[in-house]
């Protein structure tokens, strides 16, 4: 099956700094990528939809200036958490939807962010 | 808005036991329904799906039937294995949209 990678798998940063998380589709082109946030014992919450070459579409309540998303190519999307605070600590998961692959998304393994 | 409710975990079973994880949904129209599985340390993987009422999705011995009358999509397996230990997520999407709405997930542990 298709593979989606995320880097880093975990990161610890200090409050006020910015952190970039990469999401790559390794063996297929992804026209659309999604970014989710998952709290402990909670569901995955969609943060934004990222389309290659255009601005991301953010879900209601997600601060676009805080969570910067760039989908620069058909295989790479990045999420930058700017001026991170402890409340941003979470598990961030990306998924990629390939061309010609109906009804199925491929998920990355997730990135654990801890802000101290 | 659309939502998915699945049974709270964790669920602990012995090998070869019967598994049911309940999932109900609230949505307008006729959503597509999915079960995803997340093994430890890995990303979510699509387990099975159903796109219209009365469809049965099946994979790896797991089954789920799209029941419009009860707005349910319960996951079942007749005989679980230790390797089935994972977190299971029920999800829906609307009208060909790629956006998924997830339940909270149910952690399954199967003991030998």
gemmi code that builds the backbone of each chain (N, CA, C; Angstrom):
import gemmi

chains = {
    "A": [
        ("UNK", (0.804, -1.201, 0.000), (0.000, 0.000, 0.000), (0.838, 1.252, 0.000)),
        ("UNK", (0.161, 2.382, -0.159), (0.857, 3.662, -0.200), (1.416, 4.016, 1.174)),
        ("UNK", (2.530, 4.727, 1.180), (3.209, 5.052, 2.432), (3.286, 6.563, 2.606)),
        ("UNK", (2.954, 6.987, 3.802), (3.078, 8.395, 4.177), (3.989, 8.469, 5.386)),
        ("UNK", (4.980, 9.320, 5.307), (5.905, 9.469, 6.433), (5.742, 10.838, 7.071)),
        ("UNK", (6.115, 10.907, 8.329), (6.123, 12.179, 9.037), (7.465, 12.330, 9.730)),
        ("UNK", (7.928, 13.571, 9.760), (9.181, 13.841, 10.449), (9.104, 15.181, 11.144)),
        ("UNK", (9.499, 15.262, 12.405), (10.015, 14.164, 13.224), (8.877, 13.325, 13.808)),
        ("UNK", (9.217, 12.232, 14.411), (8.196, 11.408, 15.055), (7.854, 11.974, 16.430)),
        ("UNK", (8.806, 12.643, 17.044), (8.506, 13.347, 18.287), (9.454, 14.533, 18.416)),
        ("UNK", (8.984, 15.563, 19.077), (9.796, 16.762, 19.254), (9.397, 17.446, 20.555)),
        ("UNK", (10.418, 17.943, 21.242), (10.215, 18.734, 22.445), (10.773, 20.117, 22.169)),
        ("UNK", (10.004, 21.136, 22.433), (10.492, 22.488, 22.194), (10.105, 23.391, 23.354)),
        ("UNK", (10.756, 24.512, 23.424), (10.471, 25.470, 24.489), (9.357, 26.413, 24.064)),
        ("UNK", (8.636, 26.879, 25.035), (7.533, 27.796, 24.786), (8.042, 29.035, 24.052)),
        ("UNK", (7.318, 29.435, 23.014), (7.702, 30.611, 22.244), (8.453, 30.316, 20.966)),
        ("UNK", (8.939, 29.110, 20.839), (9.657, 28.734, 19.617), (8.686, 28.146, 18.598)),
        ("UNK", (9.167, 27.970, 17.378), (8.350, 27.398, 16.302), (8.862, 26.019, 15.929)),
        ("UNK", (7.958, 25.182, 15.524), (8.297, 23.809, 15.175), (7.670, 23.463, 13.821)),
        ("UNK", (8.475, 22.838, 12.965), (7.969, 22.426, 11.652), (7.857, 20.914, 11.599)),
        ("UNK", (6.724, 20.431, 11.114), (6.484, 19.001, 10.945), (6.271, 18.733, 9.457)),
        ("UNK", (6.972, 17.734, 8.949), (6.857, 17.390, 7.525), (6.001, 16.155, 7.323)),
        ("UNK", (5.265, 16.166, 6.249), (4.445, 15.026, 5.851), (4.750, 14.727, 4.390)),
        ("UNK", (5.198, 13.506, 4.116), (5.572, 13.136, 2.749), (4.830, 11.890, 2.287)),
        ("UNK", (4.359, 11.939, 1.058), (3.843, 10.730, 0.421), (5.006, 10.132, -0.356)),
        ("UNK", (5.376, 8.901, -0.004), (6.628, 8.345, -0.497), (6.521, 7.690, -1.865)),
        ("UNK", (5.380, 7.156, -2.202), (5.307, 6.413, -3.455), (4.080, 6.772, -4.275)),
        ("UNK", (3.502, 7.933, -3.990), (2.394, 8.392, -4.812), (2.297, 9.909, -4.687)),
        ("UNK", (1.606, 10.506, -5.614), (1.416, 11.950, -5.590), (0.107, 12.275, -4.874)),
        ("UNK", (0.186, 13.204, -3.967), (-0.971, 13.553, -3.144), (-1.461, 14.941, -3.509)),
        ("UNK", (-2.606, 14.998, -4.138), (-3.163, 16.306, -4.469), (-3.697, 17.009, -3.229)),
        ("UNK", (-4.117, 16.215, -2.280), (-4.684, 16.767, -1.055), (-4.064, 16.089, 0.156)),
        ("UNK", (-3.682, 16.897, 1.120), (-3.208, 16.368, 2.392), (-4.023, 16.991, 3.525)),
        ("UNK", (-4.191, 16.233, 4.570), (-4.973, 16.690, 5.717), (-4.098, 16.674, 6.963)),
        ("UNK", (-4.349, 17.630, 7.826), (-3.664, 17.668, 9.115), (-4.694, 17.526, 10.224)),
        ("UNK", (-4.396, 16.563, 11.127), (-5.269, 16.283, 12.253), (-4.505, 16.500, 13.554)),
        ("UNK", (-5.281, 16.740, 14.580), (-4.721, 16.828, 15.922), (-5.481, 15.822, 16.789)),
        ("UNK", (-4.736, 15.117, 17.620), (-5.352, 14.099, 18.464), (-4.920, 14.294, 19.901)),
        ("UNK", (-5.899, 14.512, 20.776), (-5.630, 14.609, 22.203), (-5.800, 13.211, 22.813)),
        ("UNK", (-5.198, 13.001, 23.983), (-5.325, 11.686, 24.630), (-6.779, 11.278, 24.808)),
        ("UNK", (-7.085, 10.063, 24.402), (-8.417, 9.491, 24.533), (-9.472, 10.305, 23.792)),
        ("UNK", (-9.051, 11.044, 22.811), (-9.973, 11.834, 22.008), (-9.850, 11.423, 20.551)),
        ("UNK", (-10.841, 11.863, 19.808), (-10.839, 11.555, 18.390), (-9.806, 12.400, 17.655)),
        ("UNK", (-9.575, 12.055, 16.406), (-8.769, 12.905, 15.534), (-9.635, 14.081, 15.107)),
        ("UNK", (-9.109, 15.273, 15.277), (-9.838, 16.473, 14.879), (-9.157, 17.077, 13.668)),
        ("UNK", (-9.899, 17.239, 12.591), (-9.326, 17.817, 11.385), (-8.999, 19.282, 11.644)),
        ("UNK", (-7.750, 19.647, 11.332), (-7.327, 21.033, 11.498), (-7.458, 21.795, 10.187)),
        ("UNK", (-6.968, 21.170, 9.113), (-6.941, 21.891, 7.836), (-6.770, 20.918, 6.689)),
        ("UNK", (-7.193, 21.382, 5.538), (-7.028, 20.649, 4.280), (-6.038, 21.408, 3.423)),
        ("UNK", (-5.056, 20.680, 2.925), (-3.977, 21.304, 2.180), (-3.975, 20.793, 0.742)),
        ("UNK", (-4.101, 21.694, -0.196), (-4.054, 21.334, -1.607), (-2.790, 21.891, -2.240)),
        ("UNK", (-2.143, 21.082, -3.031), (-0.885, 21.461, -3.646), (-1.038, 22.740, -4.447)),
        ("UNK", (-0.190, 23.704, -4.154), (-0.152, 24.938, -4.913), (-1.181, 25.968, -4.526)),
        ("UNK", (-1.973, 25.719, -3.503), (-2.958, 26.708, -3.079), (-2.967, 26.822, -1.569)),
        ("UNK", (-3.671, 27.816, -1.084), (-3.730, 28.028, 0.362), (-4.538, 26.927, 1.035)),
        ("UNK", (-4.141, 26.635, 2.247), (-4.850, 25.614, 3.011), (-6.216, 26.132, 3.464)),
        ("UNK", (-7.123, 25.228, 3.635), (-8.452, 25.544, 4.160), (-8.517, 25.067, 5.591)),
        ("UNK", (-8.747, 25.995, 6.511), (-8.720, 25.665, 7.925), (-10.140, 25.412, 8.444)),
        ("UNK", (-10.220, 24.480, 9.399), (-11.494, 24.217, 10.045), (-11.805, 25.339, 11.042)),
        ("UNK", (-13.081, 25.439, 11.328), (-13.504, 26.488, 12.259), (-12.806, 26.330, 13.597)),
        ("UNK", (-12.299, 27.424, 14.114), (-11.650, 27.409, 15.416), (-10.147, 27.169, 15.368)),
        ("UNK", (-9.615, 26.866, 14.207), (-8.166, 26.653, 14.071), (-7.514, 27.946, 13.618)),
        ("UNK", (-6.505, 28.387, 14.362), (-5.858, 29.649, 14.042), (-4.877, 29.474, 12.889)),
        ("UNK", (-5.182, 30.058, 11.768), (-4.334, 29.901, 10.593), (-2.974, 30.564, 10.750)),
        ("UNK", (-2.906, 31.605, 11.558), (-1.614, 32.276, 11.752), (-0.727, 31.511, 12.726)),
        ("UNK", (-1.323, 30.626, 13.478), (-0.541, 29.849, 14.441), (-0.094, 28.534, 13.809)),
        ("UNK", (-0.936, 27.948, 13.025), (-0.646, 26.662, 12.384), (-0.513, 26.905, 10.877)),
        ("UNK", (0.733, 27.158, 10.479), (1.003, 27.487, 9.084), (1.188, 26.203, 8.275)),
        ("UNK", (0.456, 26.095, 7.197), (0.528, 24.905, 6.365), (0.980, 25.294, 4.966)),
        ("UNK", (1.951, 24.540, 4.476), (2.478, 24.762, 3.140), (2.497, 23.435, 2.387)),
        ("UNK", (1.894, 23.414, 1.218), (1.853, 22.192, 0.398), (2.564, 22.525, -0.909)),
        ("UNK", (3.885, 22.522, -0.830), (4.693, 23.049, -1.928), (4.815, 22.111, -3.111)),
        ("UNK", (4.636, 20.824, -2.873), (4.756, 19.868, -3.971), (3.729, 18.763, -3.793)),
        ("UNK", (3.634, 17.897, -4.768), (2.647, 16.810, -4.711), (3.044, 15.710, -3.741)),
        ("UNK", (4.207, 15.828, -3.120), (4.629, 14.800, -2.171), (4.988, 15.355, -0.801)),
        ("UNK", (4.834, 16.653, -0.599), (5.267, 17.232, 0.669), (4.314, 18.322, 1.143)),
        ("UNK", (3.902, 18.188, 2.396), (3.177, 19.252, 3.082), (3.838, 19.470, 4.434)),
        ("UNK", (3.899, 20.712, 4.877), (4.490, 20.997, 6.179), (3.503, 21.769, 7.048)),
        ("UNK", (3.574, 21.454, 8.334), (2.796, 22.172, 9.347), (3.790, 22.832, 10.285)),
        ("UNK", (3.705, 24.141, 10.414), (4.571, 24.871, 11.339), (3.719, 25.423, 12.467)),
        ("UNK", (4.059, 25.008, 13.669), (3.398, 25.537, 14.858), (4.216, 26.732, 15.305)),
        ("UNK", (3.676, 27.915, 15.168), (4.429, 29.130, 15.490), (4.200, 29.545, 16.935)),
        ("UNK", (5.255, 30.085, 17.534), (5.177, 30.548, 18.916), (4.423, 29.529, 19.780)),
        ("UNK", (4.974, 28.357, 19.822), (4.301, 27.250, 20.499), (4.155, 27.497, 22.000)),
        ("UNK", (3.062, 27.013, 22.556), (2.787, 27.096, 23.983), (2.422, 25.706, 24.484)),
        ("UNK", (2.494, 25.488, 25.788), (2.189, 24.151, 26.321), (0.841, 23.596, 25.865)),
        ("UNK", (-0.132, 24.445, 25.651), (-1.453, 23.950, 25.222), (-1.442, 23.422, 23.788)),
        ("UNK", (-0.351, 23.686, 23.062), (-0.211, 23.141, 21.708), (0.349, 21.717, 21.724)),
        ("UNK", (0.762, 21.266, 22.888), (1.274, 19.897, 23.002), (0.183, 18.922, 22.600)),
        ("UNK", (0.513, 18.039, 21.684), (-0.500, 17.134, 21.153), (0.161, 16.155, 20.201)),
        ("UNK", (-0.653, 15.306, 19.647), (-0.214, 14.357, 18.620), (-0.784, 14.851, 17.295)),
        ("UNK", (0.108, 15.150, 16.352), (-0.313, 15.689, 15.059), (-0.147, 14.611, 13.995)),
        ("UNK", (-1.200, 14.406, 13.238), (-1.222, 13.348, 12.232), (-1.581, 13.941, 10.878)),
        ("UNK", (-0.856, 13.524, 9.853), (-1.218, 13.953, 8.510), (-1.746, 12.762, 7.714)),
        ("UNK", (-2.493, 13.062, 6.695), (-2.926, 12.026, 5.761), (-2.854, 12.594, 4.352)),
        ("UNK", (-2.752, 11.694, 3.407), (-2.631, 12.106, 2.012), (-3.648, 11.368, 1.159)),
        ("UNK", (-4.251, 12.094, 0.268), (-5.237, 11.517, -0.640), (-4.649, 11.605, -2.043)),
        ("UNK", (-4.423, 10.434, -2.639), (-3.739, 10.428, -3.926), (-4.658, 10.618, -5.106)),
        ("UNK", (-4.090, 10.913, -6.214), (-4.868, 11.040, -7.443), (-5.372, 9.667, -7.851)),
        ("UNK", (-6.630, 9.602, -8.217), (-7.211, 8.357, -8.687), (-7.502, 7.348, -7.597)),
        ("UNK", (-7.303, 7.718, -6.336), (-7.592, 6.762, -5.254), (-8.838, 7.242, -4.514)),
        ("UNK", (-9.981, 6.681, -4.892), (-11.235, 7.156, -4.310), (-11.438, 6.574, -2.927)),
        ("UNK", (-12.076, 7.376, -2.061), (-12.529, 6.942, -0.746), (-11.420, 6.548, 0.220)),
        ("UNK", (-10.178, 6.747, -0.107), (-9.150, 6.261, 0.805), (-8.081, 7.319, 1.035)),
        ("UNK", (-7.765, 7.482, 2.281), (-6.645, 8.330, 2.668), (-5.575, 7.447, 3.278)),
        ("UNK", (-4.348, 7.880, 3.143), (-3.215, 7.176, 3.740), (-2.635, 8.071, 4.817)),
        ("UNK", (-2.471, 7.466, 5.990), (-2.096, 8.245, 7.155), (-0.623, 8.088, 7.504)),
        ("UNK", (-0.039, 9.176, 7.978), (1.288, 9.105, 8.542), (1.231, 8.562, 9.956)),
        ("UNK", (2.394, 8.216, 10.525), (2.425, 7.632, 11.866), (2.237, 8.639, 12.983)),
        ("UNK", (2.257, 9.932, 12.661), (2.032, 10.942, 13.672), (3.312, 11.531, 14.235)),
        ("UNK", (3.181, 12.734, 14.797), (4.283, 13.443, 15.457), (3.811, 13.889, 16.835)),
        ("UNK", (4.563, 13.475, 17.844), (4.236, 13.877, 19.215), (4.971, 15.170, 19.508)),
        ("UNK", (4.246, 16.249, 19.754), (4.833, 17.548, 20.103), (4.620, 17.822, 21.581)),
        ("UNK", (5.705, 18.117, 22.271), (5.639, 18.523, 23.674), (6.276, 19.894, 23.795)),
        ("UNK", (5.533, 20.844, 24.307), (6.039, 22.196, 24.489), (6.240, 22.439, 25.984)),
        ("UNK", (7.459, 22.787, 26.351), (7.765, 22.953, 27.782), (7.799, 24.422, 28.184)),
    ],
    "B": [
        ("UNK", (-23.754, 19.372, 13.162), (-22.833, 18.784, 12.210), (-22.779, 17.283, 12.353)),
        ("UNK", (-22.090, 16.676, 11.426), (-21.945, 15.224, 11.443), (-21.109, 14.774, 12.632)),
        ("UNK", (-21.422, 13.595, 13.135), (-20.654, 13.065, 14.257), (-20.686, 11.553, 14.245)),
        ("UNK", (-19.706, 10.973, 14.932), (-19.598, 9.527, 15.069), (-19.405, 9.198, 16.535)),
        ("UNK", (-20.145, 8.235, 17.019), (-20.034, 7.794, 18.399), (-19.696, 6.314, 18.418)),
        ("UNK", (-18.629, 5.960, 19.074), (-18.273, 4.549, 19.193), (-18.065, 4.191, 20.642)),
        ("UNK", (-18.172, 2.921, 20.926), (-18.137, 2.476, 22.309), (-16.801, 2.824, 22.947)),
        ("UNK", (-16.877, 3.167, 24.227), (-15.681, 3.517, 24.955), (-14.870, 2.258, 25.211)),
        ("UNK", (-13.582, 2.414, 25.182), (-12.733, 1.287, 25.530), (-12.206, 1.459, 26.939)),
        ("UNK", (-11.151, 0.760, 27.255), (-10.583, -0.278, 26.401), (-11.378, -1.584, 26.462)),
        ("UNK", (-11.195, -2.371, 25.434), (-11.806, -3.688, 25.373), (-10.701, -4.731, 25.472)),
        ("UNK", (-10.874, -5.656, 26.370), (-9.893, -6.733, 26.553), (-10.578, -8.067, 26.334)),
        ("UNK", (-10.033, -8.854, 25.426), (-10.605, -10.162, 25.104), (-9.519, -11.227, 25.112)),
        ("UNK", (-9.959, -12.449, 25.237), (-9.055, -13.586, 25.084), (-9.032, -13.996, 23.618)),
        ("UNK", (-7.938, -14.596, 23.222), (-7.811, -15.057, 21.842), (-8.970, -15.976, 21.497)),
        ("UNK", (-9.473, -15.831, 20.275), (-10.580, -16.610, 19.712), (-11.947, -16.144, 20.205)),
        ("UNK", (-12.000, -15.104, 20.985), (-13.299, -14.564, 21.418), (-13.942, -13.786, 20.278)),
        ("UNK", (-15.247, -13.550, 20.422), (-16.008, -12.775, 19.449), (-15.906, -11.289, 19.800)),
        ("UNK", (-15.730, -10.483, 18.767), (-15.557, -9.049, 18.970), (-16.703, -8.268, 18.340)),
        ("UNK", (-17.226, -7.322, 19.099), (-18.131, -6.313, 18.550), (-17.706, -4.967, 19.082)),
        ("UNK", (-17.521, -4.008, 18.210), (-17.298, -2.621, 18.595), (-18.417, -1.811, 17.956)),
        ("UNK", (-19.222, -1.199, 18.797), (-20.377, -0.459, 18.300), (-19.991, 0.913, 17.765)),
        ("UNK", (-20.671, 1.294, 16.694), (-20.472, 2.610, 16.098), (-21.806, 3.104, 15.570)),
        ("UNK", (-22.190, 4.301, 15.968), (-23.378, 4.935, 15.418), (-22.991, 6.320, 14.907)),
        ("UNK", (-23.775, 6.830, 14.001), (-23.422, 8.111, 13.410), (-24.634, 9.023, 13.329)),
        ("UNK", (-24.349, 10.299, 13.223), (-25.363, 11.318, 12.955), (-24.879, 12.091, 11.749)),
        ("UNK", (-25.693, 12.096, 10.706), (-25.278, 12.779, 9.480), (-26.489, 13.035, 8.612)),
        ("UNK", (-26.368, 14.058, 7.809), (-27.404, 14.302, 6.807), (-27.084, 13.464, 5.578)),
        ("UNK", (-28.111, 13.103, 4.873), (-27.883, 12.385, 3.621), (-27.371, 10.979, 3.834)),
        ("UNK", (-26.499, 10.566, 2.921), (-26.017, 9.188, 2.915), (-24.488, 9.175, 2.918)),
        ("UNK", (-23.924, 9.216, 4.097), (-22.457, 9.249, 4.158), (-21.839, 7.908, 3.804)),
        ("UNK", (-20.574, 7.917, 3.493), (-19.785, 6.696, 3.409), (-19.221, 6.428, 4.797)),
        ("UNK", (-19.107, 5.155, 5.128), (-18.673, 4.762, 6.476), (-17.409, 3.923, 6.408)),
        ("UNK", (-16.557, 4.097, 7.411), (-15.240, 3.464, 7.398), (-14.883, 2.943, 8.786)),
        ("UNK", (-14.058, 1.921, 8.799), (-13.325, 1.530, 9.997), (-11.850, 1.605, 9.673)),
        ("UNK", (-11.116, 2.338, 10.533), (-9.672, 2.423, 10.430), (-9.067, 1.717, 11.645)),
        ("UNK", (-7.869, 1.180, 11.470), (-7.163, 0.521, 12.558), (-5.780, 1.150, 12.695)),
        ("UNK", (-5.370, 1.332, 13.937), (-4.042, 1.898, 14.206), (-3.280, 0.928, 15.101)),
        ("UNK", (-2.297, 0.259, 14.521), (-1.447, -0.634, 15.293), (-0.400, 0.200, 16.024)),
        ("UNK", (0.118, -0.315, 17.122), (1.086, 0.456, 17.918), (2.239, 0.974, 17.070)),
        ("UNK", (2.474, 2.274, 17.157), (3.592, 2.874, 16.450), (3.385, 3.101, 14.966)),
        ("UNK", (2.190, 2.832, 14.479), (1.943, 2.988, 13.043), (0.820, 3.993, 12.781)),
        ("UNK", (0.684, 4.395, 11.515), (-0.404, 5.283, 11.130), (-1.712, 4.527, 10.969)),
        ("UNK", (-2.790, 5.270, 10.893), (-4.087, 4.642, 10.680), (-4.124, 3.965, 9.320)),
        ("UNK", (-4.765, 2.816, 9.268), (-4.934, 2.097, 8.004), (-6.408, 1.817, 7.803)),
        ("UNK", (-6.844, 1.946, 6.574), (-8.228, 1.612, 6.281), (-8.443, 0.113, 6.453)),
        ("UNK", (-9.408, -0.255, 7.269), (-9.717, -1.666, 7.496), (-10.830, -2.129, 6.559)),
        ("UNK", (-11.911, -1.355, 6.517), (-13.000, -1.686, 5.612), (-13.892, -0.467, 5.439)),
        ("UNK", (-14.747, -0.527, 4.436), (-15.626, 0.612, 4.174), (-16.926, 0.133, 3.553)),
        ("UNK", (-17.938, 1.011, 3.625), (-19.224, 0.769, 2.971), (-19.742, 2.111, 2.502)),
        ("UNK", (-20.243, 2.143, 1.303), (-20.613, 3.436, 0.723), (-22.114, 3.643, 0.588)),
        ("UNK", (-22.909, 2.603, 0.816), (-24.354, 2.810, 0.761), (-25.043, 1.833, 1.692)),
        ("UNK", (-26.306, 2.137, 1.976), (-27.080, 1.336, 2.928), (-27.093, -0.136, 2.537)),
        ("UNK", (-26.961, -0.979, 3.566), (-26.974, -2.440, 3.460), (-25.688, -3.020, 2.884)),
        ("UNK", (-24.750, -2.178, 2.496), (-23.446, -2.679, 2.072), (-22.754, -3.311, 3.267)),
        ("UNK", (-22.004, -4.381, 3.012), (-21.174, -4.973, 4.048), (-19.726, -4.826, 3.633)),
        ("UNK", (-18.945, -4.193, 4.496), (-17.512, -4.133, 4.279), (-16.855, -5.271, 5.021)),
        ("UNK", (-15.802, -5.833, 4.442), (-15.119, -6.932, 5.120), (-13.650, -6.939, 4.737)),
        ("UNK", (-12.835, -7.375, 5.687), (-11.397, -7.446, 5.455), (-10.755, -8.138, 6.652)),
        ("UNK", (-9.840, -9.036, 6.414), (-9.066, -9.706, 7.471), (-9.961, -10.364, 8.516)),
        ("UNK", (-11.136, -10.820, 8.137), (-12.051, -11.470, 9.068), (-12.981, -10.508, 9.775)),
        ("UNK", (-12.766, -9.210, 9.612), (-13.639, -8.202, 10.196), (-14.782, -7.892, 9.222)),
        ("UNK", (-15.930, -7.577, 9.795), (-17.088, -7.203, 8.977), (-17.829, -6.049, 9.640)),
        ("UNK", (-18.496, -5.250, 8.806), (-19.395, -4.217, 9.316), (-20.440, -3.959, 8.250)),
        ("UNK", (-21.699, -3.814, 8.673), (-22.797, -3.594, 7.738), (-23.388, -2.213, 7.951)),
        ("UNK", (-23.569, -1.494, 6.879), (-24.116, -0.137, 6.890), (-25.621, -0.256, 7.123)),
        ("UNK", (-26.070, 0.138, 8.325), (-27.489, 0.058, 8.669), (-28.063, 1.460, 8.750)),
        ("UNK", (-28.776, 1.845, 7.711), (-29.318, 3.196, 7.679), (-30.431, 3.366, 8.705)),
        ("UNK", (-31.232, 2.331, 8.908), (-32.383, 2.449, 9.807), (-31.966, 2.670, 11.253)),
        ("UNK", (-30.803, 2.152, 11.602), (-30.311, 2.343, 12.977), (-29.091, 3.261, 13.006)),
        ("UNK", (-28.760, 3.834, 11.870), (-27.552, 4.690, 11.710), (-26.354, 4.073, 12.423)),
        ("UNK", (-26.070, 2.826, 12.075), (-24.994, 2.116, 12.747), (-24.062, 1.446, 11.750)),
        ("UNK", (-22.866, 1.141, 12.241), (-21.849, 0.469, 11.422), (-20.954, -0.294, 12.387)),
        ("UNK", (-21.500, -1.283, 13.046), (-20.790, -2.015, 14.084), (-19.734, -2.938, 13.495)),
        ("UNK", (-18.583, -2.966, 14.126), (-17.484, -3.816, 13.671), (-17.528, -5.147, 14.403)),
        ("UNK", (-17.388, -6.241, 13.654), (-17.427, -7.576, 14.257), (-16.317, -8.453, 13.702)),
        ("UNK", (-15.875, -9.368, 14.568), (-14.969, -10.419, 14.128), (-15.268, -11.661, 14.952)),
        ("UNK", (-15.333, -12.775, 14.284), (-15.765, -13.994, 14.950), (-14.741, -14.572, 15.913)),
        ("UNK", (-13.466, -14.380, 15.619), (-12.427, -15.000, 16.429), (-11.188, -14.108, 16.369)),
        ("UNK", (-10.967, -13.353, 17.435), (-9.852, -12.399, 17.413), (-8.527, -13.086, 17.731)),
        ("UNK", (-7.479, -12.454, 17.252), (-6.123, -12.934, 17.489), (-5.337, -11.865, 18.242)),
        ("UNK", (-4.234, -12.290, 18.837), (-3.384, -11.335, 19.559), (-2.957, -10.196, 18.628)),
        ("UNK", (-2.727, -10.525, 17.372), (-2.280, -9.525, 16.401), (-3.348, -8.486, 16.058)),
        ("UNK", (-4.563, -8.701, 16.506), (-5.634, -7.715, 16.284), (-5.612, -6.597, 17.319)),
        ("UNK", (-4.746, -6.711, 18.298), (-4.626, -5.668, 19.319), (-4.235, -4.357, 18.651)),
        ("UNK", (-5.066, -3.349, 18.834), (-4.878, -2.072, 18.144), (-5.966, -1.113, 18.610)),
        ("UNK", (-5.935, 0.097, 18.063), (-7.019, 1.040, 18.294), (-7.858, 1.115, 17.016)),
        ("UNK", (-9.150, 1.017, 17.159), (-10.070, 1.002, 16.023), (-10.904, 2.281, 16.012)),
        ("UNK", (-10.947, 2.915, 14.837), (-11.679, 4.161, 14.676), (-12.782, 3.991, 13.642)),
        ("UNK", (-13.970, 4.405, 14.015), (-15.079, 4.484, 13.073), (-15.096, 5.897, 12.495)),
        ("UNK", (-15.440, 6.034, 11.222), (-15.404, 7.359, 10.594), (-16.428, 7.441, 9.476)),
        ("UNK", (-16.763, 8.661, 9.101), (-17.661, 8.867, 7.976), (-17.155, 10.016, 7.117)),
        ("UNK", (-17.593, 10.012, 5.874), (-17.360, 11.154, 4.990), (-18.625, 11.370, 4.177)),
        ("UNK", (-18.783, 12.586, 3.712), (-20.012, 12.972, 3.037), (-19.806, 13.193, 1.555)),
        ("UNK", (-20.701, 12.668, 0.765), (-20.863, 13.040, -0.616), (-19.618, 13.095, -1.465)),
        ("UNK", (-18.739, 12.127, -1.311), (-17.532, 12.134, -2.117), (-16.445, 13.028, -1.569)),
        ("UNK", (-16.756, 13.760, -0.483), (-15.729, 14.591, 0.135), (-14.646, 13.703, 0.731)),
        ("UNK", (-13.442, 14.206, 0.753), (-12.354, 13.451, 1.348), (-12.266, 13.680, 2.855)),
        ("UNK", (-13.034, 14.626, 3.367), (-12.941, 14.951, 4.781), (-13.591, 13.867, 5.619)),
        ("UNK", (-12.852, 13.412, 6.616), (-13.326, 12.345, 7.486), (-13.704, 12.903, 8.855)),
        ("UNK", (-14.789, 12.377, 9.400), (-15.184, 12.668, 10.780), (-14.998, 11.375, 11.556)),
        ("UNK", (-14.207, 11.425, 12.615), (-13.832, 10.229, 13.352), (-14.567, 10.100, 14.678)),
        ("UNK", (-14.770, 8.865, 15.101), (-15.117, 8.588, 16.478), (-13.871, 8.670, 17.339)),
        ("UNK", (-14.031, 8.455, 18.637), (-12.916, 8.641, 19.569), (-11.929, 7.484, 19.575)),
        ("UNK", (-12.286, 6.405, 18.959), (-11.378, 5.268, 18.947), (-11.647, 4.312, 20.096)),
        ("UNK", (-11.453, 3.048, 19.839), (-11.620, 2.004, 20.852), (-10.378, 1.141, 20.857)),
        ("UNK", (-9.729, 1.092, 22.014), (-8.521, 0.281, 22.120), (-8.884, -1.159, 22.434)),
        ("UNK", (-8.388, -2.063, 21.615), (-8.626, -3.491, 21.796), (-7.326, -4.170, 22.188)),
        ("UNK", (-7.374, -4.938, 23.241), (-6.247, -5.782, 23.647), (-6.711, -7.224, 23.648)),
        ("UNK", (-5.989, -8.067, 22.931), (-6.310, -9.492, 22.884), (-5.198, -10.250, 23.586)),
        ("UNK", (-5.558, -10.991, 24.593), (-4.587, -11.771, 25.368), (-4.550, -13.223, 24.911)),
        ("UNK", (-3.359, -13.796, 24.905), (-3.236, -15.208, 24.471), (-3.891, -16.161, 25.466)),
    ],
}
model = gemmi.Model(1)
for chain_id, residues in chains.items():
    chain = gemmi.Chain(chain_id)
    for i, (resn, *xyz) in enumerate(residues, 1):
        res = gemmi.Residue()
        res.name, res.seqid = resn, gemmi.SeqId(i, " ")
        for name, pos in zip(("N", "CA", "C"), xyz):
            atom = gemmi.Atom()
            atom.name, atom.element = name, gemmi.Element(name[0])
            atom.pos, atom.b_iso = gemmi.Position(*pos), 0.0
            res.add_atom(atom)
        chain.add_residue(res)
    model.add_chain(chain)
structure = gemmi.Structure()
structure.add_model(model)
structure.setup_entities()
